[in-house]
Amino acid sequence: MTARKLKNGVMGFLVAASAGLLIAVLIVIVWHIFISGVRYLNWDFFTKAPAPFGESGGGVFNAIVGTFLITLVAAAIGTPFGMFAGIYVAEHRGQRFADIVRLCADALQGVPSIVIGIFGYTFLVARFRSYSALSASVALAFMFVPTTTRVTEEVLNLVPSGLKEAAYALGARRSSVVWNVSIKTAAAGITSGLLTSMARIAG
């Protein structure tokens, strides 16, 4: 056995051992969490409001409903902006402003959620001196828009150019081609992107 094969075998063993150790630790942690929390899971936990501080019982029904409403409002705010931005970028590829919009979407997509939360607190909660679900929805909409923009752009770029060229050859206007050809063809992909964005902000 050459030195190279020996080193390769040793490194392969170390990598496999490290991966196995990490997986074992993860399994132990998940198992501990499951054993510690499974006894508290019951129907009341999901259907009752939280109990007052210091009292036993209660559930997370308010949190479930609040998360659903905040996510729904954030999606309603962010969907038009995200879709229109994605359509614009896809239809104006190569133009300077479209590149700027794409760059802003990529930059905003990489902003940590805590920074967006601080933004929402500073400009909405602190300014109006009140907590509200609308403030949270507006902040989450800033997370919703860039993902929707990029997904919409990528899906529209997958639409066969022949379909659009055929529509133009028949005398269709650009707006008609976008809405009746591009959007309808890519509707399934856009819907998947919206659901992905909703899952991100719900988390």
For each residue, the residues with C-beta under 8 A, 3 or more apart:
1: 5 6
2: 5 6
3: 6 7
4: 7 8
5: 1 2 8 9
6: 1 2 3 9 10
7: 3 4 10 11
8: 4 5 11 12
9: 5 6 12 13
10: 6 7 13 14
11: 7 8 14 15
12: 8 9 15 16
13: 9 10 16 17
14: 10 11 17 18
15: 11 12 18 19
16: 12 13 19 20
17: 13 14 20 21
18: 14 15 21 22
19: 15 16 22 23
20: 16 17 23 24
21: 17 18 24 25
22: 18 19 25 26
23: 19 20 26 27
24: 20 21 27 28
25: 21 22 28 29
26: 22 23 29 30
27: 23 24 30 31
28: 24 25 31 32
29: 25 26 32 33
30: 26 27 33 34
31: 27 28 34 35
32: 28 29 35 36
33: 29 30 36 37
34: 30 31 37 38
35: 31 32 38
36: 32 33
37: 33 34 40 41
38: 34 35 41
39:
40: 37 45
41: 37 38 45
42: 45
43: 46 47
44: 47 48 57 59
45: 40 41 42 48 59 60
46: 43 59 60 61 64
47: 43 44 59 61
48: 44 45 51 57 58 59 61
49: 58 59 61 62
50: 58 59 60 62 63
51: 48 55 56 57 58
52: 55
53:
54:
55: 51 52 58
56: 51
57: 44 48 51
58: 48 49 50 51 55
59: 44 45 46 47 48 49 50
60: 45 46 50 63 64
61: 46 47 48 49 64 65
62: 49 50 65 66
63: 50 60 66 67
64: 46 60 61 67 68
65: 61 62 68 69
66: 62 63 69 70 133
67: 63 64 70 71 202
68: 64 65 71 72
69: 65 66 72 73 133
70: 66 67 73 74 133 136 137 140
71: 67 68 74 75 140 198 201 202
72: 68 69 75 76
73: 69 70 76 77 133 134 137
74: 70 71 77 78 136 137 138 140 141 143 144 201
75: 71 72 78 79 141 144 194 197 198 201
76: 72 73 79
77: 73 74 80 81 137 138 141 144
78: 74 75 81 82 140 141 142 144 145 148 197
79: 75 76 82 83 144 148 194
80: 77 83 84
81: 77 78 84 85 141 145 148 149
82: 78 79 85 86 144 145 146 147 148 149 152 197
83: 79 80 86 87 148 149 152 190
84: 80 81 87 88
85: 81 82 88 89 101 105 145 148 149 152
86: 82 83 89 90 148 149 150 151 152 153 156
87: 83 84 90 91 152 156 178 182 183
88: 84 85 91 92 98 101
89: 85 86 92 93 98 101 102 105 149 153
90: 86 87 93 152 153 156 157 182
91: 87 88 156 174 178 182
92: 88 89 95 97 98
93: 89 90 98 157
94: 98 99
95: 92 98 99
96: 99 100
97: 92 100 101
98: 88 89 92 93 94 95 101 102
99: 94 95 96 102 103
100: 96 97 103 104
101: 85 88 89 97 98 104 105 149
102: 89 98 99 105 106 149 150 153
103: 99 100 106 107
104: 100 101 107 108 146
105: 85 89 101 102 108 109 145 146 149 150
106: 102 103 109 110 146 150
107: 103 104 110 111
108: 104 105 111 142 145 146
109: 105 106 146 147 150
110: 106 107
111: 107 108 115 116
112: 115 116
113: 116 117 143
114: 117 118
115: 111 112 118 119
116: 111 112 113 119 120 139 140 142 143
117: 113 114 120 121 139
118: 114 115 121 122
119: 115 116 122 123 139 142
120: 116 117 123 124 125 135 136 138 139 142
121: 117 118 124 125 126 135 139
122: 118 119 125 126 127
123: 119 120 126 127
124: 120 121 127 128 132 134 135 138 139
125: 120 121 122 128 129 130 131 132 135
126: 121 122 123 129
127: 122 123 124
128: 124 125 132 135
129: 125 126
130: 125
131: 125 135
132: 124 125 128 135 136
133: 66 69 70 73 136 137
134: 73 124 137 138
135: 120 121 124 125 128 131 132 138 139
136: 70 74 120 132 133 139 140
137: 70 73 74 77 133 134 140 141
138: 74 77 120 124 134 135 141 142
139: 116 117 119 120 121 124 135 136 142 143
140: 70 71 74 78 116 136 137 143 144 201
141: 74 75 77 78 81 137 138 144 145
142: 78 108 116 119 120 138 139 145
143: 74 113 116 139 140 146 147 197 200 201
144: 74 75 77 78 79 82 140 141 147 148 197 198 200 201
145: 78 81 82 85 105 108 141 142 148 149
146: 82 104 105 106 108 109 143 149 150
147: 82 109 143 144 150 151 193 196 197 200
148: 78 79 81 82 83 85 86 144 145 151 152 193 194 197
149: 81 82 83 85 86 89 101 102 105 145 146 152 153
150: 86 102 105 106 109 146 147 153 154
151: 86 147 148 154 155 189 190 192 193 194 196 197
152: 82 83 85 86 87 90 148 149 155 156 186 190 193
153: 86 89 90 102 149 150 156 157
154: 150 151 157 158 189
155: 151 152 158 159 186 189 190 193
156: 86 87 90 91 152 153 159 182 183 186
157: 90 93 153 154
158: 154 155 186 189
159: 155 156 163 164 181 182 185 186
160: 163 164 185
161: 164 165
162: 165 166
163: 159 160 166 167 181 185
164: 159 160 161 167 168 177 181 182
165: 161 162 168 169
166: 162 163 169 170
167: 163 164 170 172 176 177 180 181
168: 164 165 171 172 177
169: 165 166
170: 166 167
171: 168
172: 167 168 176 177 180 181
173: 176 177
174: 91 177 178
175: 178 179
176: 167 172 173 179 180 181
177: 164 167 168 172 173 174 180 181 182
178: 87 91 174 175 181 182 183
179: 175 176 182 183 184
180: 167 172 176 177 183 184
181: 159 163 164 167 172 176 177 178 184 185
182: 87 90 91 156 159 164 177 178 179 185 186
183: 87 156 178 179 180 186 187 190
184: 179 180 181 187
185: 159 160 163 181 182
186: 152 155 156 158 159 182 183 189 190
187: 183 184 190 191
188: 191 192
189: 151 154 155 158 186 192 193
190: 83 151 152 155 183 186 187 193 194
191: 187 188 194 195
192: 151 188 189 195 196
193: 147 148 151 152 155 189 190 196 197
194: 75 79 148 151 190 191 197 198
195: 191 192 198 199
196: 147 151 192 193 199 200
197: 75 78 82 143 144 147 148 151 193 194 200 201
198: 71 75 144 194 195 201 202
199: 195 196 202 203
200: 143 144 147 196 197 203
201: 71 74 75 140 143 144 197 198
202: 67 71 198 199
203: 199 200
